[in-house]
Amino acid sequence: MIDKNEITRQLQDWIDQMERSGKHVNLDDINCHLGEIMHAQNAAPKPDFNGFSSEQMHQMLNRPLEVGCPVRLRRLTEEQMERIPVMRQTLHLMNELSEKELKLTAQGYIPPKMVAELYELGSHSWNSDWYKQKSEPKTEEVQVLRVVLKECGLIKTRIGKLSLTAKGKQLLVDHNELMRTIIQFLFRDYNTGWLDLYEDNEAGNLGRLYSLWLLHHYGAEWRDTGFYSVEYSKAFPMLNAGHGYEYRVFNRLFRFIGLCEINESDEFKGKNWGKEVRKMEILDQMFSFDEPI
């Protein structure tokens, strides 16, 4: 992100200029000016980042959704919360667990009846629609939901039963804090490559908030997922984006949350079926965005 050759050139030009003017520069002067050059470079818009600066990109990569990050999470009303598939699923399961523990199957899975209920509340995917009877091993959405809630410390398994943790009970009374906990995990810690065989583990995991901004900025109309892969590759040329990036980001992350729709309905049957996406209205209600400087 930092052009070291350009920094060296600017620093040497400054030293030469100072010497030509008869001014003596010491190490402290050089370090001070070096800091000014680096600050200016970090704050400058970068074409490969769609105009974001290196500092803004650093915030998206290392402090996602925090103060100072160009992308932040808003507080939502209960009506808006109901429009987020992962929150509908979460609240349904956690409300059930607040009433009583859920007995798992002999293999340790969520019972098919509950799996079917959770699936109906989520964003359906064609590969799970193939199975008439929904079971946890055949329903990726429910597998992911269970892992997310477990890793967030909201549910636990003990003696063949699923139940809420103390943290889960506490957050169940504040749906916005519950949502923040889940969304922060999904954008910061969740491995979107968990269930696939694509080789580059970082593709799609690195820069998830930048991918979200791309969808926010370009997603008002249907676009091929390859368009986003190209834009992403400009910012992260060291990664092998391609189909792995596209599937992880749009099918596995954004649709799971409910931020995009994919052209997988019958009306889109054709050669580009399942390859075009556009943003859902809830995306811009759920997140606030600072545009590039």
C-alpha positions in Angstrom: 0.0 0.0 0.0 3.0 2.3 0.6 5.2 3.2 -2.4 8.6 3.0 -0.7 10.5 4.2 -3.8 8.3 7.3 -4.0 8.9 8.1 -0.4 12.7 7.7 -0.8 12.6 10.0 -3.9 10.6 12.7 -2.1 12.8 12.5 1.0 16.0 12.8 -1.1 14.6 15.7 -3.1 13.8 17.5 0.1 17.3 16.9 1.6 18.9 18.2 -1.7 16.7 21.2 -1.7 17.6 22.0 2.0 21.3 21.6 1.2 21.1 23.8 -1.9 19.5 26.6 0.2 22.3 26.3 2.8 20.2 24.8 5.5 21.6 22.0 7.7 19.3 19.1 8.4 19.9 16.6 11.2 18.3 13.2 11.8 15.4 14.6 13.7 14.6 16.9 10.8 14.8 14.0 8.4 12.5 11.8 10.5 10.0 14.6 11.0 9.8 15.3 7.2 9.6 11.5 6.5 6.6 11.3 8.8 4.9 14.2 6.8 5.6 12.4 3.5 4.2 9.1 4.8 1.1 10.8 6.3 0.5 12.5 3.0 0.9 9.3 1.0 -1.4 7.3 3.4 -4.0 10.0 3.2 -3.9 10.3 -0.6 -6.7 8.6 -2.6 -5.6 5.4 -4.4 -7.2 4.6 -7.8 -6.9 0.8 -7.1 -9.0 1.3 -4.0 -11.7 3.2 -5.8 -10.4 6.4 -4.3 -10.0 5.3 -0.7 -6.7 6.1 0.9 -4.3 3.6 2.4 -5.4 4.8 5.9 -9.1 4.2 5.1 -8.3 0.8 3.7 -6.3 0.1 6.9 -9.3 0.9 9.0 -11.5 -1.4 7.0 -9.0 -4.2 7.3 -8.0 -3.9 10.9 -10.8 -2.0 12.7 -14.0 -3.2 10.9 -17.2 -1.3 11.9 -15.4 0.6 14.6 -15.2 4.4 15.1 -13.1 5.8 12.3 -13.8 3.0 9.9 -15.5 4.1 6.6 -18.2 1.4 7.1 -20.2 1.3 10.3 -23.3 -0.5 11.6 -26.5 1.4 12.3 -29.1 0.8 14.9 -32.2 -0.8 13.4 -35.9 -0.8 14.3 -37.6 -4.2 15.0 -39.3 -4.0 11.7 -36.0 -3.5 9.9 -34.5 -6.3 11.9 -37.2 -8.7 10.6 -35.9 -8.0 7.1 -32.5 -9.6 7.9 -32.6 -13.4 7.3 -29.8 -14.2 9.7 -31.5 -12.2 12.4 -34.9 -13.9 11.8 -33.2 -17.3 12.2 -31.1 -16.2 15.2 -34.1 -14.8 17.1 -36.3 -17.8 16.3 -33.7 -20.3 17.6 -32.7 -18.2 20.6 -36.3 -17.5 21.6 -37.0 -21.2 21.4 -34.0 -21.9 23.6 -35.1 -19.3 26.1 -38.2 -21.4 26.7 -36.4 -24.8 26.9 -33.3 -26.6 25.9 -33.3 -28.3 22.4 -32.6 -32.0 22.4 -30.2 -32.8 19.6 -30.4 -36.0 17.4 -28.3 -39.0 18.3 -25.6 -37.7 15.9 -25.6 -34.4 17.7 -27.5 -32.4 15.0 -30.3 -29.9 15.3 -33.6 -31.9 14.7 -35.0 -31.8 11.2 -38.2 -29.9 12.3 -36.2 -27.0 13.7 -33.8 -27.1 10.7 -36.8 -26.7 8.3 -38.1 -23.8 10.4 -34.8 -22.0 10.4 -34.3 -22.6 6.7 -37.7 -21.1 5.8 -36.7 -18.0 7.7 -33.4 -17.6 5.9 -32.3 -16.8 2.4 -32.9 -19.9 0.4 -30.2 -21.4 -1.8 -30.8 -23.7 -4.7 -28.4 -26.4 -3.5 -30.3 -26.8 -0.2 -33.7 -26.6 -2.0 -32.9 -29.9 -3.7 -33.5 -31.7 -0.4 -37.1 -32.1 0.5 -36.3 -33.1 4.1 -34.0 -30.5 5.6 -31.3 -31.9 7.9 -28.4 -30.0 9.4 -25.6 -31.8 7.4 -27.5 -31.0 4.1 -28.4 -27.4 5.0 -25.4 -25.1 4.8 -27.3 -22.1 6.2 -28.2 -23.9 9.4 -24.7 -25.3 9.7 -23.2 -21.8 9.4 -25.8 -20.3 11.8 -25.0 -22.8 14.5 -21.3 -22.2 14.2 -21.7 -18.4 14.3 -23.9 -18.5 17.4 -21.5 -20.9 19.1 -18.4 -18.9 18.2 -20.1 -15.7 19.4 -20.7 -17.4 22.8 -24.5 -17.3 22.5 -25.3 -21.0 22.5 -23.7 -24.1 24.0 -24.1 -27.9 23.7 -24.1 -30.0 26.9 -25.2 -33.7 27.3 -26.9 -33.8 23.9 -28.9 -30.6 24.3 -28.5 -27.1 22.9 -29.1 -24.2 25.2 -28.5 -20.5 25.6 -25.4 -19.2 27.4 -25.5 -16.4 30.0 -24.3 -14.1 27.3 -27.0 -15.3 24.9 -29.7 -14.6 27.5 -28.3 -11.1 28.1 -28.1 -10.2 24.4 -31.5 -11.6 23.6 -33.1 -8.6 25.4 -31.2 -6.1 23.2 -31.6 -7.1 19.5 -29.3 -4.4 18.2 -26.4 -5.5 20.4 -27.1 -9.1 19.4 -27.0 -8.1 15.7 -23.7 -6.2 16.3 -22.1 -9.2 17.9 -23.1 -11.5 15.0 -22.2 -9.0 12.2 -18.9 -8.1 13.7 -18.0 -11.8 13.9 -19.1 -12.4 10.3 -17.0 -9.5 8.9 -14.0 -10.0 11.2 -13.5 -13.6 12.2 -15.7 -16.0 10.3 -13.9 -18.1 7.7 -16.1 -17.9 4.5 -14.0 -20.7 3.0 -14.9 -23.2 5.7 -17.1 -25.4 3.5 -15.4 -25.1 0.1 -12.3 -26.5 -1.6 -10.9 -23.3 -3.1 -7.2 -23.1 -2.5 -6.7 -19.4 -1.6 -8.0 -19.1 1.9 -7.6 -15.3 2.0 -9.7 -14.6 -1.1 -13.0 -13.2 0.1 -11.9 -13.2 3.8 -9.5 -10.3 3.4 -11.2 -7.0 2.9 -14.8 -8.1 3.5 -15.9 -4.5 4.3 -14.3 -3.3 1.1 -16.4 -5.9 -0.8 -19.4 -4.6 1.1 -18.7 -1.0 0.0 -18.3 -2.3 -3.6 -21.8 -3.8 -3.4 -23.1 -0.6 -1.8 -21.6 1.6 -4.5 -22.2 -0.5 -7.6 -25.0 -2.8 -6.6 -28.1 -0.8 -7.5 -28.3 -2.7 -10.8 -27.7 -6.3 -11.7 -24.0 -7.0 -12.3 -22.0 -10.1 -13.0 -20.1 -11.2 -9.9 -17.0 -11.1 -12.1 -17.2 -7.3 -12.1 -16.7 -7.3 -8.3 -13.9 -9.8 -8.6 -12.0 -7.5 -10.9 -12.5 -4.5 -8.6 -11.4 -6.6 -5.6 -8.3 -7.8 -7.5 -7.2 -4.2 -8.2 -7.0 -3.7 -4.4 -5.6 -7.1 -3.5 -3.6 -8.2 -6.6 -1.7 -10.7 -4.5 -4.8 -12.9 -4.1 -6.4 -15.3 -6.5 -9.9 -13.9 -6.5 -12.0 -15.5 -9.2 -14.9 -17.8 -8.5 -13.7 -18.6 -5.0 -14.0 -15.0 -4.0 -17.3 -14.5 -5.8 -19.0 -17.6 -4.2 -17.7 -16.9 -0.7 -18.6 -13.2 -0.6 -22.0 -13.3 -2.4 -23.4 -16.7 -1.8 -21.9 -17.5 1.5 -21.7 -14.1 3.3 -23.9 -11.4 1.8 -26.9 -13.6 0.9 -26.6 -15.3 4.3 -27.0 -11.9 6.0 -29.6 -10.8 3.4 -27.6 -8.0 1.8 -27.8 -9.1 -1.8 -30.0 -11.1 -4.1 -28.7 -13.5 -6.7 -30.4 -14.2 -10.1 -31.3 -17.8 -9.2 -35.1 -17.7 -9.7 -36.7 -19.4 -12.7 -37.2 -16.0 -14.5 -33.4 -15.8 -14.9 -32.8 -19.2 -16.3 -30.0 -19.0 -18.9 -26.3 -18.9 -19.4 -25.7 -16.3 -16.7 -28.0 -17.9 -14.1 -26.7 -17.6 -10.6 -23.9 -15.2 -11.7 -25.5 -11.8 -11.3 -26.2 -9.9 -8.0 -27.6 -6.7 -6.8 -27.9 -5.2 -3.4 -31.0 -5.4 -1.2 -32.6 -2.2 0.3 -31.7 -3.3 3.8 -28.0 -3.0 3.1 -28.0 0.8 3.1 -30.4 0.9 6.1 -28.1 -1.5 8.1 -24.8 0.2 7.3 -23.5 3.8 7.0 -20.7 4.5 4.5 -18.1 7.2 4.2 -17.3 7.7 0.6 -13.7 7.9 -0.6 -11.8 11.1 0.1 
